[in-house]
Amino acid sequence: MKRIAICLALLSTPVLLVGCSITGTWRTVSTEPADATGAPFQMVTFADDGQYSATHQYGQETKTSTGKYQWDGRKLTISTGQDGERVYVGRQDVFTGKLILSHESEGQKITATLEKQADLGQ
């Protein structure tokens, strides 16, 4: 019985460690549908203080945005100040740690999968 309790505790540990925070730098690795334009970010950094900075690819043009963000584990709210707010439905995959964000753009649901980049400062 003790062995089962230890195994269950070890199996549940990744669930506790993943999904609590999205701070760090993330890169979009895929979108659904694959040919969708309007993925939320090409690259984004979420800071501990609730600020974000991102790059977005629109055809041949790369744009940047900065502002504030809030993450509650299921919803990401981005505020740029000039463009208002955008809300993404999201989750962090327990097994891979990838961040999955969805939103509607021009009547089409777009889902982007983002992968956390290694922290270079460590």
CORBELPE-V924712 format. One record per residue. N is the residue number from 1. RES is the residue in one letter. PHI is phi as a letter, one per 40 degrees, with the letter a starting at -180 (NA if undefined). PSI is psi in whole degrees, 0 to 359 (999 if undefined). NEAR is the number of other ideal C-beta (glycine too) atoms within 8 Angstrom. Layout:
# CORBELPE-V924712
N,RES,PHI,PSI,NEAR
N,RES,PHI,PSI,NEAR
This chain:
# CORBELPE-V924712
1,M,NA,320,4
2,K,c,321,5
3,R,c,320,6
4,I,c,318,7
5,A,c,320,8
6,I,c,316,8
7,C,c,317,8
8,L,c,320,8
9,A,c,317,8
10,L,c,321,7
11,L,c,329,7
12,S,c,345,8
13,T,d,313,8
14,P,d,327,9
15,V,c,322,8
16,L,c,328,7
17,L,c,330,6
18,V,c,138,10
19,G,g,352,7
20,C,c,322,6
21,S,a,146,4
22,I,b,13,9
23,T,d,144,6
24,G,h,188,9
25,T,b,133,9
26,W,b,146,15
27,R,b,135,9
28,T,c,126,13
29,V,b,341,7
30,S,a,158,7
31,T,b,151,11
32,E,b,126,8
33,P,c,155,7
34,A,d,328,6
35,D,c,10,4
36,A,c,138,11
37,T,b,148,7
38,G,h,26,8
39,A,d,145,12
40,P,d,317,12
41,F,a,148,12
42,Q,c,314,10
43,M,a,140,10
44,V,a,143,12
45,T,b,124,10
46,F,b,119,10
47,A,c,159,8
48,D,d,332,4
49,D,c,9,4
50,G,g,9,7
51,Q,c,152,9
52,Y,b,159,12
53,S,b,140,8
54,A,a,157,12
55,T,b,145,10
56,H,b,139,12
57,Q,b,122,8
58,Y,b,95,7
59,G,g,239,5
60,Q,c,356,2
61,E,b,133,6
62,T,b,127,8
63,K,b,158,7
64,T,b,154,8
65,S,a,153,9
66,T,b,159,8
67,G,i,208,10
68,K,b,155,8
69,Y,b,157,12
70,Q,b,135,7
71,W,b,125,11
72,D,b,12,5
73,G,g,345,8
74,R,b,348,6
75,K,a,133,10
76,L,b,122,11
77,T,b,124,11
78,I,b,130,12
79,S,b,120,9
80,T,c,347,9
81,G,g,301,5
82,Q,c,327,4
83,D,b,6,6
84,G,g,216,6
85,E,b,150,6
86,R,b,135,9
87,V,b,131,9
88,Y,b,136,12
89,V,c,134,9
90,G,a,169,12
91,R,a,158,9
92,Q,b,123,12
93,D,c,126,10
94,V,c,325,7
95,F,c,323,5
96,T,b,340,4
97,G,g,358,8
98,K,c,149,11
99,L,c,125,13
100,I,b,120,12
101,L,b,137,12
102,S,b,147,10
103,H,a,166,11
104,E,c,135,7
105,S,b,116,9
106,E,f,44,5
107,G,g,5,4
108,Q,b,133,9
109,K,c,126,6
110,I,b,130,15
111,T,b,126,9
112,A,b,140,14
113,T,b,124,11
114,L,b,144,14
115,E,b,134,10
116,K,c,137,10
117,Q,c,151,8
118,A,c,139,4
119,D,c,119,7
120,L,c,341,4
121,G,c,359,3
122,Q,b,999,3
